[in-house]
Amino acid sequence: MADFATRLRELRTRRGLRQVDLAEAMGVAQTTIANYEKKLRFPDERLLGRFADFFGVGMDYLLGRSASESKGDVASLDAPRPVPALSDEARRYLELLRGNRAEEAFALVTDSLSRGGTVSGIYLDLIEPALKETGRLWERGELQVGEEHSISLATQGIMSRISPPAPRRRRGAPAPSCVVLAAAGEHHVIGPTMVCDLLRADGWDVIFPGGNLSVRHTLELLKQSAPQLVALSVTIAEHAAGADDLISAIRGHSRDRAPRILAGGQAFEGRPRLWREIGADATAADAADAVVVANRLVNRRA
């Protein structure tokens, strides 16, 4: 079955274009096109639309969901949402990390907290927009891979220093349990780490084994921990098929005691039906919303 990487390569070669030619037409780096065709990256909705328009094909054909190139086969993706402008604070945070000044970025974060900010607010209003801007700059070839990785690692370090403590548990009140997972092939763990931190602060027992865990090892973990909820993160849309397979395996393995499944991540932005297509019970817009939805799924009042 075709996928985006296959279709992109076919459409490019059919036009007689080199990767560098297509990159120039799209306004991105040649390495970006190479990574798309190697399935190492996946474009956002805005760039997907530009690819479809450039080649004159429908979105479903471009994504490998249809054999027809007709533009009438679209409707799988909503119109891309405009990228919100960075706040001054988020822009300064990103500038500091790009300048290899992680301690100053940490000081900016702690200053915001001292002025009444919350960890949730830092995650959603500062770190998340800065990381999305990082990805956008990488797509345009304005950021090298090493610099992107450095920003991500520095951010993970800052998050580990401000993560909220778990509240003191009331005697006799069992905590709800959750295993947070990243879909197979995913190496982006900042989003699921945010979910972990906010769930723990809300009184949940949380297990997070990191990214790219095999289905077999995931099922072993779930059998051992028997969580009420599985929160599954999918950053790259190409990994949605793997998430579908994982959810099917969880349902088949757990049978009558299957946990509720919450799916979210950047792959779901602009695709409001994707969580249903892969078999999840619900989705969430961000880490804070994930806490709200998680409590609803297990019938718990936060």
C-alpha positions in Angstrom: 0.0 0.0 0.0 1.3 3.4 -0.9 2.1 6.1 1.7 3.1 9.7 1.6 6.8 9.0 1.2 6.2 6.7 -1.8 3.8 9.0 -3.5 6.0 12.0 -3.0 9.0 10.2 -4.6 6.8 8.9 -7.5 5.3 12.3 -8.2 8.7 14.0 -8.1 10.4 11.5 -10.4 7.4 11.5 -12.8 8.0 15.3 -13.2 11.7 14.7 -13.7 12.6 16.7 -10.6 15.5 16.2 -8.4 15.1 16.6 -4.7 16.8 19.9 -4.8 14.4 21.1 -7.5 11.4 20.2 -5.4 12.9 21.7 -2.3 13.5 25.0 -4.1 9.9 25.0 -5.4 8.5 24.4 -1.9 10.9 26.8 -0.1 12.5 24.1 2.1 15.9 22.5 2.3 16.9 19.6 0.1 17.5 17.5 3.2 13.8 18.1 4.2 12.6 16.4 1.0 15.1 13.6 1.5 13.8 13.0 5.0 10.2 13.0 3.8 11.1 10.3 1.2 13.0 8.3 3.8 10.0 8.5 6.2 12.1 10.3 8.8 9.9 13.3 8.8 6.3 14.3 7.8 5.2 17.8 6.7 2.6 19.9 8.5 -0.9 20.5 6.9 0.2 23.7 5.3 3.0 22.1 3.4 0.9 19.0 2.5 -1.5 21.4 0.9 1.3 23.0 -1.1 2.5 19.6 -2.3 -1.0 18.6 -3.4 -1.4 21.9 -5.3 2.0 21.7 -6.8 1.4 18.2 -8.3 -2.3 18.8 -9.0 -3.5 15.8 -7.0 -6.0 15.2 -4.2 -4.9 15.0 -0.6 -6.0 11.4 -0.2 -3.9 10.4 -3.2 -0.9 12.2 -1.8 -1.3 10.4 1.5 -1.7 7.0 -0.2 -5.3 6.6 0.8 -6.8 6.6 -2.7 -5.7 5.4 -6.1 -7.4 8.4 -7.8 -5.4 11.5 -8.3 -8.6 13.6 -8.4 -8.8 16.6 -6.2 -12.3 15.6 -5.4 -10.9 13.0 -3.1 -9.8 15.5 -0.5 -11.8 16.0 2.8 -9.4 13.9 4.8 -7.7 16.9 6.2 -9.3 20.1 7.4 -8.0 23.4 6.2 -4.6 24.1 7.8 -4.7 26.4 10.8 -2.5 29.5 10.7 0.7 29.3 12.7 0.2 31.6 15.8 2.7 34.3 16.3 5.2 33.6 19.1 4.8 35.6 22.3 7.8 37.8 23.2 8.6 35.4 26.0 8.5 32.3 23.8 10.6 34.1 21.2 13.2 35.1 23.8 13.3 31.5 25.1 14.0 30.1 21.7 16.6 32.7 21.0 18.4 31.8 24.2 18.4 28.1 23.4 19.6 28.8 19.8 22.4 30.8 21.4 23.4 27.8 23.6 22.3 29.7 26.7 20.2 27.1 28.4 20.8 28.5 31.9 19.4 31.9 30.9 16.4 30.2 29.3 15.9 28.3 32.6 16.1 31.7 34.5 13.5 33.1 32.1 11.2 30.2 33.0 11.7 30.4 36.8 11.1 34.2 36.6 7.8 33.5 35.0 6.9 31.0 37.7 7.9 33.5 40.4 5.5 36.0 38.9 2.6 33.6 39.4 2.9 31.5 36.3 2.2 27.8 36.4 4.1 24.8 35.1 1.1 24.0 32.8 1.2 27.6 31.5 5.0 27.3 30.9 4.5 24.1 29.0 1.6 25.2 26.8 2.3 28.9 26.3 6.1 29.0 26.1 7.8 25.7 25.5 5.2 24.2 23.0 5.1 27.3 20.7 8.9 27.6 20.8 9.3 23.9 19.8 6.7 24.3 17.0 8.7 27.3 15.7 11.8 25.2 15.9 10.2 22.6 13.7 9.0 25.3 11.3 12.5 26.7 11.0 13.9 23.2 10.4 11.4 22.7 7.6 12.5 25.9 5.9 16.2 24.9 6.2 16.9 27.7 8.6 17.9 25.3 11.4 20.3 22.4 11.3 19.4 19.0 12.7 22.1 19.2 15.4 20.7 22.6 16.5 17.2 21.2 16.6 18.3 18.3 18.8 20.2 20.6 21.1 17.1 22.8 21.6 15.0 19.7 22.4 17.5 18.3 24.9 17.9 21.6 26.6 14.1 21.9 26.9 13.9 18.4 28.4 16.5 19.4 31.0 14.6 22.5 31.9 11.3 20.6 32.2 12.9 18.1 34.5 13.9 21.0 36.8 10.4 22.5 37.0 8.2 19.4 36.8 5.4 19.8 39.4 5.5 17.5 42.5 2.8 14.9 42.9 0.3 15.9 45.6 0.1 14.1 48.9 -2.3 11.3 48.5 -5.3 11.0 50.8 -5.2 7.8 52.9 -7.5 5.2 51.4 -7.9 7.0 48.1 -6.3 4.8 45.3 -4.7 6.8 42.5 -5.9 6.2 38.9 -3.2 4.6 36.8 -1.9 5.5 33.4 0.8 4.3 31.0 2.0 7.0 28.6 3.4 5.7 25.3 4.9 7.1 22.1 3.9 5.4 18.9 6.4 3.0 17.2 9.1 5.0 15.4 8.6 8.1 17.5 11.6 9.7 19.1 9.8 12.9 20.2 9.1 12.6 23.9 8.6 16.1 25.1 4.8 16.1 24.4 4.2 12.8 26.3 6.6 14.0 29.1 4.3 17.1 29.5 1.3 14.8 29.8 3.2 12.6 32.4 4.1 15.6 34.5 0.6 17.1 34.5 -1.1 13.8 35.2 1.2 13.2 38.2 0.5 16.6 39.5 -3.2 15.7 39.3 -2.6 12.7 41.5 -2.2 9.9 38.9 0.2 7.0 39.1 2.1 7.3 35.7 4.5 5.0 33.9 6.4 6.3 30.9 8.9 4.0 29.3 10.1 6.6 26.8 9.8 6.5 23.0 9.8 3.8 20.4 8.7 0.7 22.5 7.9 -2.4 20.5 4.4 -3.8 20.6 5.6 -7.0 22.4 7.3 -5.0 25.1 4.3 -2.7 25.4 1.9 -5.6 26.0 4.3 -7.0 28.6 4.3 -3.7 30.4 0.5 -3.4 30.3 0.1 -6.9 31.6 2.4 -6.1 34.5 1.0 -2.7 35.4 -2.7 -3.2 34.4 -3.4 0.6 34.0 -6.8 2.1 33.7 -5.7 4.4 30.9 -3.2 4.4 28.0 -2.2 7.8 26.7 -0.6 7.4 23.2 1.4 10.2 21.6 1.8 10.5 17.8 3.9 13.4 16.5 4.5 12.3 12.9 1.4 11.4 10.9 3.2 8.6 9.1 3.3 6.8 12.5 -0.6 6.7 12.8 -0.7 3.3 11.1 1.6 1.9 13.8 -0.6 3.5 16.5 -3.6 1.8 14.9 -1.7 -1.6 15.1 -0.7 -1.0 18.7 -4.3 -0.1 19.8 -5.6 -3.2 18.0 -3.0 -5.3 19.8 -3.9 -3.8 23.2 -7.6 -4.4 22.7 -7.0 -8.0 21.5 -4.5 -8.8 24.3 -6.5 -7.2 27.2 -10.0 -8.4 26.1 -12.4 -7.7 28.9 -9.9 -5.7 30.9 -8.7 -3.4 28.2 -7.7 0.1 29.4 -9.3 3.2 28.0 -7.1 4.7 25.3 -6.4 8.5 24.8 -4.5 9.5 21.7 -3.0 12.9 20.9 -0.1 14.8 19.5 0.9 16.9 16.6 -0.2 14.3 14.1 -3.9 14.9 15.1 -3.8 18.7 14.5 -6.2 19.5 11.6 -7.3 15.9 11.5 -10.3 15.7 13.9 -11.3 12.2 13.0 -7.9 10.5 13.1 -8.2 9.3 16.8 -11.4 7.5 15.8 -9.8 5.9 12.7 -7.0 4.4 14.8 -9.4 3.0 17.4 -8.8 5.3 20.4 -11.5 6.2 22.9 -10.8 10.0 22.9 -8.3 12.7 21.9 -7.0 15.8 23.6 -5.9 19.2 22.2 -2.8 19.5 24.5 -1.3 18.2 27.7 -3.6 20.2 30.0 -6.6 19.0 28.0 -5.3 15.4 28.3 -5.6 15.6 32.1 -9.3 16.7 31.8 -10.1 14.0 29.2 -8.2 11.3 31.2 -10.3 12.0 34.3 -13.4 11.8 32.3 -12.5 8.5 30.7 -12.0 6.8 34.1 -15.0 8.6 35.7 -12.8 10.5 38.1 -13.3 14.1 39.3 -10.0 16.0 39.1 
